[in-house]
């Protein structure tokens, strides 16, 4: 099997911290590696260091069947293969092989968070042979034993099919079910002999006994069929996907993913295995994945300035240093993943600093796609966004934007959901949701196409435009996002009736008006209509309150939001679980709870609030009572077509019934952040008291987001008085800014660029009420470093008589937080890639400082130097930049102007 390290395995890949500087001489070169003739693909490309090829250690060692260990404290790598042990300290030219000291001419080093090692030393230490083909820039490794990269044998004309050459398994979410898992693989080399592909997810504990015969015996309900019809496939599994044992795919279980290429009659099928997938639901955090990526055509310059990209920040930015925007030719978008994003040259993406807010970014004229080509009119693009850690590691890759074509084309819609919503056996069963485009004035409406999955790989705008009217459905524009159920008469792209048990994908076209051309969305996820299997939606917003003083279930009030589509819901079940058991409470356990141990709630088309009865029991069968911590779940139970389907909500916050001693919990705890002062006083907290009877005061407590899930009443009661903000009791809504010196509940100062939440503790007066009560957590807030404003109207002009380049600029209207301005000249050849980080790194001799409140110009003569330290020379074109330097008191983040036009001295 071809060796590939996917995003799902980045958690297992060797990641080192410490910010090791990477010299520019180590930039990636187009070097390829093969092992026993099969290409080796790694998440960090090989580079040259001097005359030596440096490769990512883990990728090569694991391809050679070696076990790799990393010791952070000593920054030492140990690789073990059979009787051979190799120890490599990072940064040293000395290594040991079986305790024998060996010298290397190039030390191991860290590049982009990966340990890079000299290839020849590593392979020869492991008993392999190394060859070099200069013409093809290929390093070939030949082993004496089988490796993890097995050559693909082409299928003969009859008898057997070729297995797919690799399987790439990626964890893309944190739901703890099959929807977290994305599988990518290429078509079999003998595609004409293949009838279909099957994705099989096998528990790691069963992999040693799993074989081709085992794969062929798996029941149809326990694998996902992928119809053939494309050269490359990227499939995201469904929440209800199961492993080969028939169990739902879930977190905390190790899996291996296989793809079975199923042969036509007379051909033997072939099996290919992916790497191990571990900790599903936590390997890649959904909180580290940017969301809601949209791309819009906002101008007509014919370059990157026409493209505006908006996206939502990740929910927890504490580990995020920046974001990267990738503009991918739509023809390559289906195969773009975290691994591919990590290979893109820094010139070919746009970096965006985090600022605690969602982002809308207009790209520059010099923006390029991921292939290095300048953005231009007439090319269809799809945009992705990644969050990046301070060490340069990719934390999470967004879903794709809709595709769009710059110029006179219009934006493409973004399909958000396709659902099986009926049981008619035709197109009425198919519901499509999509986001409207940003500028609907350019379109007359939308058009929906249903395409067989076997044809979806090459379905494009040209083919869509050529279809007859009975093969699409027109949808009007309304100014809002749309959710439409298709008409019974709609045919698929082949003109056939839309029916059950056929795999489809949906496309939506924006229909341009006047001179604006049409634009086609990316394909939806795959959907197969069925008369017997529908998915029940889960509820959300589950909360629990102590509302009475009976000492039994009548004190417990439960509220929750109804499922998004109640057509498939017969009822809801309220399940009360002891808090200590809640982390292990699963859908399977919920389905097995006895009817005497839950409370049934009927659906009525609205969100529900129910007070339990005196005889209500928890899921263990114990009567609900005071003094026990509980968490509440709601189970959606299917009806009709979904009679065998269930969906479980997330848990409520922990609640402990307190009888007559319990104070009231405040409601609607929210925060807003002005960002005005870059300190806690920017944050205003609001909440609504439920009942001020028996209350002495409220306490606003700030908790780091990564600690908030474990913050409880017991901890809140023990917080020191210096670590919370006291609010006098009141019956009115509270709106209160945090004091400047606010600390978190541990007594630590509020850090910048760290995510926090606020809890409110209701303090009982000790007479009417004697037990405190804790609210749920607020939304997140982040105190960001304040950024100054960059100068504008930067102009550079040659004064040949004076032998100088004169630079002028306009100061920002609010310059109170600016200490000075740094004026610099950059050779035009380097100006497009000159960034704020570059400007901040310059030494004092490479820029000129301007202070004061009015002076806004500087003349550069040949006695001055540019940003590279070279003298200003006649005949060289320069562009000027001006840096606003924060005074460190009112702001701490500098801001760089846009470049001026070119200026060039022409003197003898």
Order of alpha helices (4+ residues) and beta strands (2+ residues): beta-beta-beta-beta-alpha-beta-beta-beta-beta-beta-beta-beta-alpha-beta-beta-beta-beta-beta-beta-alpha-beta-beta-beta-beta-beta-beta-beta-beta-alpha-beta-beta-beta-beta-beta-beta-beta-beta-alpha-alpha-beta-beta-beta-beta-beta-beta-beta-beta-alpha-beta-beta-beta-beta-beta-beta-beta-beta-alpha-alpha-beta-beta-beta-beta-beta-beta-beta-beta-alpha-alpha-beta-beta-beta-beta
